[in-house]
Every structure is written in C-alpha cells, then in structure tokens.
Amino acid sequence: MPIRKECTGVRFGLLVVISETPAKSGVRRKALCKCDCGEYITIDPRSLFSGHTRSCGCYHKMVVSVATIKNHTTHGMSRSKEYNTWCHIKSRCNNKRNKKYKDYGGAGVSVSKEWMNSFAVFLADMGNAPSKAHSIERIDVFGDYCKENCKWALPIEQGRNKRRHRLVEYNGETMPLSQACEVTGVNYRGALYRVNNDKHWMPIPQPPKFTE
C-alpha cells in the first residue's frame, strides 16, 4: 500500500512521515520517517497505518531500560556490599532453595515489609557498612530483619550472638562463654570442656601479673 501524498508530515506515535521512497521493481514503496529521538527510519507504510510501529525502536529500549533500573539497579549501588547484603537477607528468608533458608525463613525469621519492598529504605535505616568486614547482625537472634533489630557488626561481635553459644553468668551478668573467657583470662577450649562436663563450673579470674 503506497503512502498517500497527503500523509507526508503526519505523525504516527513518535514518527513523522518525511517522504515516500521511490518505487523499485518488485519492491514495495517505503516511508521515510523521522523519530522524535532524531533517528530516521525507512519502513513499510502498512506498519504505520496498522499501529505496529510507533518509533524507530527507541521507545522499546526506553521501556526496557526503565524496567531494568526499577527492578535491578538501585541508586547505582547494585554491586555494593550494602545492596548484596539486602539481597542475601531477603533470599535466606524467602528462597527455600537458599542453603541457609532452614536457619532463617524456615525457622520463622522474616524481613520487614519496608525492607522487602525497598533497598532505599534499608539503606536509609542502616546506612553504609562501616567497613568491608562488617555485616548485618540481628540483635535478637530469634527476631526478624528490621530497623529496630539490626546493626552493622564485626565477625567477633556476631560470634558472640549465635544461638548455639554457651551462655554463662559472671559477676551477675549473662554472657557468651567466649566473652567471659576474654574478661577472666581463662583458656576458652579448657573452659568449654569444663562447661560441657560440669554445668556448675564458672570461669575464675586469673590473678594479675606483676612485672618489676
């Protein structure tokens, strides 16, 4: 269907018809159009009239790009420690294929609605990790991932907050055995053996060492 002369200058979506290309033997006439993005495209007029083509292709790319930014790229931090941490806590609480799911989602731990729906909110609540060694710690190990129950912590801090740790009472304060041993100067391995075999044993402070 050759384009009619009066269609020159008519807009079809982002395309404006500039002219009709000369006919060639055995080849349909084509419409030369200029897209709003500045590109030119030569196309079968039937695609314009049917509504199948409305741009040079830039519109589709723009839609895909916007969707990609919305779903996968967050504040230019998609490769950052903070973004990866956010992805990991969601996965371990919601993805049954995650190796750690049984200890998190499978154990009833969930991610707050605010964090689940927005990395921006997670970042605003937690801020940037103080260092590469820091990771997210739940203050209450039985609680959920949320602003009130999370903080950035170093491995040694998190090590004291594991569910499996032995808790002892020292000077009226309940603490992990490892911490009590640090305070008292008692060898941890020896203390652990004693605790496992004697429930009434408590670490005893070592006398101070004097130097001349």
C-alpha positions as CSV (number, residue, x, y, z in Angstrom):
1,M,0.0,0.0,0.0
2,P,1.8,3.1,-1.2
3,I,1.7,6.0,1.2
4,R,-0.6,8.8,0.1
5,K,0.8,12.2,-0.7
6,E,-1.3,13.9,2.0
7,C,0.2,11.7,4.7
8,T,3.6,13.4,4.4
9,G,4.1,15.3,7.7
10,V,1.5,13.1,9.5
11,R,2.6,11.8,12.9
12,F,2.4,8.1,13.9
13,G,3.4,7.8,17.5
14,L,7.0,9.2,17.7
15,L,7.4,9.0,14.0
16,V,6.7,11.8,11.5
17,V,6.4,10.9,7.8
18,I,9.0,12.9,5.8
19,S,8.6,11.4,2.3
20,E,8.0,8.2,0.3
21,T,11.0,6.5,-1.2
22,P,11.0,5.9,-4.9
23,A,9.4,2.6,-6.1
24,K,11.7,-0.1,-7.4
25,S,10.9,-3.1,-9.5
26,G,9.5,-5.8,-7.3
27,V,10.0,-3.8,-4.1
28,R,7.2,-2.1,-2.2
29,R,7.4,1.6,-1.6
30,K,8.8,2.7,1.8
31,A,8.0,5.6,4.0
32,L,10.9,7.7,5.3
33,C,10.1,8.8,8.8
34,K,11.9,10.9,11.4
35,C,11.7,9.8,15.0
36,D,11.4,12.2,17.9
37,C,14.8,11.0,19.1
38,G,16.4,12.3,15.9
39,E,16.8,9.0,14.1
40,Y,15.5,8.3,10.7
41,I,13.8,5.0,9.7
42,T,12.5,3.6,6.4
43,I,9.5,1.4,6.9
44,D,6.6,-0.3,5.1
45,P,3.7,2.2,5.4
46,R,1.4,-0.6,6.4
47,S,3.2,-0.9,9.7
48,L,2.4,2.8,10.4
49,F,-1.3,2.5,9.5
50,S,-1.7,-0.7,11.5
51,G,-0.2,0.9,14.6
52,H,2.5,-1.9,14.7
53,T,5.4,0.6,14.5
54,R,5.4,3.8,16.5
55,S,9.1,4.6,16.9
56,C,12.5,3.8,15.4
57,G,12.9,1.3,18.2
58,C,14.0,3.8,20.9
59,Y,10.7,3.6,22.7
60,H,11.0,-0.1,23.4
61,K,14.6,0.3,24.6
62,M,13.5,3.1,26.9
63,V,10.7,0.9,28.4
64,V,13.2,-2.0,28.9
65,S,15.7,0.4,30.4
66,V,13.3,1.9,32.9
67,A,12.1,-1.6,33.9
68,T,15.7,-2.7,34.4
69,I,16.5,0.3,36.6
70,K,13.4,-0.2,38.6
71,N,13.8,-3.9,39.2
72,H,17.6,-4.4,39.3
73,T,19.6,-1.2,39.7
74,T,19.2,0.7,42.9
75,H,20.9,4.1,43.4
76,G,23.9,2.9,41.4
77,M,24.8,0.5,44.2
78,S,23.8,-2.8,42.6
79,R,27.3,-4.1,43.1
80,S,27.9,-2.6,46.6
81,K,28.2,-4.5,49.9
82,E,25.0,-2.9,51.1
83,Y,23.0,-4.0,48.1
84,N,24.3,-7.5,48.2
85,T,23.6,-7.7,51.9
86,W,20.0,-6.7,51.3
87,C,19.6,-9.3,48.6
88,H,21.1,-12.0,50.8
89,I,18.8,-11.4,53.8
90,K,15.8,-11.5,51.6
91,S,16.9,-14.7,49.9
92,R,17.7,-16.6,53.1
93,C,14.3,-15.7,54.5
94,N,12.2,-16.3,51.4
95,N,14.0,-18.6,49.0
96,K,13.6,-22.2,50.0
97,R,16.5,-23.2,47.7
98,N,18.9,-21.0,49.7
99,K,21.2,-23.2,51.7
100,K,20.6,-21.1,54.8
101,Y,16.8,-20.9,54.5
102,K,16.3,-23.6,57.2
103,D,18.0,-21.4,59.7
104,Y,16.2,-18.2,58.7
105,G,12.9,-18.4,56.8
106,G,12.4,-22.0,57.8
107,A,12.9,-21.0,61.4
108,G,10.4,-18.2,61.3
109,V,12.7,-15.3,60.6
110,S,11.3,-12.8,58.1
111,V,12.2,-9.4,56.6
112,S,10.2,-6.3,57.4
113,K,7.7,-5.2,54.7
114,E,9.6,-1.9,54.4
115,W,12.9,-3.6,53.7
116,M,11.4,-6.2,51.4
117,N,9.9,-3.6,49.1
118,S,12.8,-1.1,49.0
119,F,16.6,-1.2,49.1
120,A,16.4,2.6,49.6
121,V,14.6,2.2,52.9
122,F,17.1,-0.5,54.0
123,L,20.0,1.8,53.2
124,A,18.4,4.8,54.9
125,D,17.8,2.7,58.1
126,M,21.2,1.0,58.3
127,G,23.5,3.4,56.5
128,N,26.6,2.3,54.8
129,A,28.7,-0.6,56.2
130,P,31.5,0.9,58.4
131,S,34.0,-1.4,56.7
132,K,34.2,-4.4,54.4
133,A,34.4,-6.6,57.4
134,H,31.1,-5.6,58.8
135,S,27.9,-7.4,58.1
136,I,24.3,-7.3,59.3
137,E,23.6,-8.7,62.7
138,R,20.2,-9.3,64.3
139,I,20.4,-8.1,67.9
140,D,17.8,-10.6,69.0
141,V,18.9,-13.8,67.1
142,F,15.3,-15.0,67.2
143,G,13.9,-11.8,65.8
144,D,13.3,-10.5,62.3
145,Y,15.3,-8.4,59.9
146,C,14.1,-4.9,60.6
147,K,15.4,-1.5,61.6
148,E,14.9,-2.0,65.3
149,N,16.6,-5.4,65.4
150,C,19.6,-5.0,63.2
151,K,23.0,-3.3,63.2
152,W,26.3,-3.5,61.4
153,A,28.7,-5.7,63.3
154,L,32.2,-7.3,63.0
155,P,32.5,-11.1,62.9
156,I,33.8,-11.2,66.5
157,E,30.7,-9.4,67.7
158,Q,28.4,-11.6,65.7
159,G,30.2,-14.7,67.0
160,R,29.0,-13.8,70.5
161,N,25.4,-13.6,69.4
162,K,25.0,-17.1,67.9
163,R,22.1,-19.2,69.1
164,R,24.4,-22.2,69.6
165,H,26.8,-20.3,72.0
166,R,27.1,-21.4,75.6
167,L,25.9,-18.7,77.9
168,V,27.3,-18.3,81.4
169,E,26.8,-16.0,84.3
170,Y,29.7,-14.0,85.5
171,N,29.5,-11.2,88.1
172,G,25.7,-11.2,87.8
173,E,25.9,-10.7,84.0
174,T,24.9,-13.4,81.4
175,M,27.3,-13.5,78.5
176,P,28.7,-15.9,75.9
177,L,31.4,-18.2,77.3
178,S,33.9,-16.8,74.8
179,Q,33.4,-13.3,76.2
180,A,33.6,-14.5,79.8
181,C,36.9,-16.1,79.0
182,E,38.2,-12.9,77.5
183,V,37.3,-11.0,80.6
184,T,38.8,-13.5,83.0
185,G,41.8,-14.7,81.0
186,V,40.7,-18.3,81.1
187,N,41.6,-20.6,78.1
188,Y,38.4,-20.9,76.0
189,R,38.9,-24.6,74.9
190,G,39.5,-25.7,78.5
191,A,36.5,-23.7,79.7
192,L,34.3,-25.2,77.0
193,Y,35.3,-28.7,78.1
194,R,34.5,-27.9,81.7
195,V,31.2,-26.4,80.9
196,N,30.2,-29.4,78.7
197,N,31.1,-31.7,81.6
198,D,30.3,-29.6,84.7
199,K,27.2,-27.4,84.5
200,H,28.1,-25.7,87.7
201,W,31.6,-24.6,86.6
202,M,32.2,-20.9,86.0
203,P,35.3,-19.2,84.7
204,I,37.6,-17.9,87.5
205,P,39.5,-14.7,87.0
206,Q,43.3,-15.2,86.8
207,P,45.4,-13.2,89.2
208,P,47.1,-10.1,87.7
209,K,50.6,-10.5,86.5
210,F,53.1,-8.1,88.1
211,T,56.3,-7.1,86.4
212,E,59.3,-5.5,88.1
